[in-house]
């Protein structure tokens, strides 16, 4: 592609051809793209990201989106210095059309960053170090539901990382507050589900202090509301065990100051869990539901006994 650097039309064709070479189901073998002394695609992609023509930037973003789909290839993308260029693409994609922003740039950029974050803790840290967290909130506020959904997916992959990585999300102003808003029933189900993955991952991977704050901000009530959608498997069944794990964490953290356990009782969680236990085909969720039912019954019995003793 460097041969065509002064011919924009040829650059567009060449970069489009490279996108097609990178993608496939299953993805092509990574050995064809590993940088060597004689062939390294990343300097060329870096040049495309610097182009004034937005189509070339979009093509570069799509190239990285497909390259990160290749098994164990994200480490080469990181080593090639591509994270910084993806951050810039996220910024440009968030601009209004009058400022040369393009919604088409956001999807491949979010996908590439999110896929890198699904890797090792080191790879997740690479996108954090590149500055992804300050760029998340505009994506969560995007009017396009598909962008909000993808942004939550990206964030859920970071929230599935280390305790410190969850803490970094928590201290980034406005992120968790916005995620909780996206759990509201007024949002499309696909957005609510991805937002729930963020909360559930953070609740199970983060510190007790972070989880306490998250639940007190309204996340616990929000995921309990969403749990009702699983009575007759009307939502993503992969999410159900994650919600049950988060509720188990709430039961563990519940005490007289935060009343998490009482909130679950007041919201009818026990009845919901019984219906889910009867109807679900999710084998991973069944033992979690049974455990929660037993814990809630025990808590309810203890509260009733305390009430009788105080009379």
Secondary structure, DSSP 8 states (H G I E B T S, - for coil): -GGGTT-HHHHHHHHHHHHHHH--SS---GGGTS--SS--HHHHHHHHHT-SSHHHHHHHHHHHHHHTTSTT-HHHHHHTTHHHHHHHHHHHHTS-GGGT--HHHHHHHHHHHHHHHTS-HHHHHHHHHTT-GGGHHHHHT-S-HHHHHHHHHHHHHHHTS-HHHHHHHHHSTTHHHHHHHHTSTTS-HHHHHHHHHHHHHHHHHS-HHHHHHHIIIIIHHHHHHHHGGGTTT-S-HHHHHHHHHHHHHHHHH--TTT-HHHHHHHTTHHHHHHHHHHH---HHHHHHHHHHHHHHHHHHHHHHHHHHHH-
